[in-house]
Amino acid sequence: MGPAQGVPEGLSRKERRELREQQKEAERRRRQRGRFFKKGAVWGVAGLLVAAGAGWLGYSIATAKRLPPTSIADHVEQSPPGHILTTPMPLAIQKHMLEHADGGGRPGVVINYNCVKFRCPEGMADRLAGMVRAFPDFVYLAPYSEMDVRIAVTKLGKILTLDEPDLEKIRAFITE
């Protein structure tokens, strides 16, 4: 039997065995280091993906438009004091009006306007109130300063947003 591959000749049997053991140990450490770096790279990539996802989510939340509700989730069985309000209608009540106007009628429509964040044209609220008077059974008007548009018209599952009070678009949305 010849000498083992990678082991120099001229060494005693004990020296050759110790050298082979050292080579095996060095190879084992090299493989372990490779696994360590590979595992670190996998965790690093996973961490980058999580950070990117969290960043995207944060950006989406920060830049999302805040609008009035179009669903009835978390509504209350309560009606507003009237159809034309000069103070904001609580969201839970708006949701209830989308379900059924005045707590028992057909599904309602809510027209919200925001003259806090946006400069509203003179008489805009009065023109919108005239639209509500044209549909006295199921249309409501209320200011809402928490939205990112000037005018939002909502009904169950749908929303119309406007920068200007386009009464024809509002009428078409209400009657569709």
Order of alpha helices (4+ residues) and beta strands (2+ residues): alpha-alpha-beta-alpha-beta-beta-beta-alpha
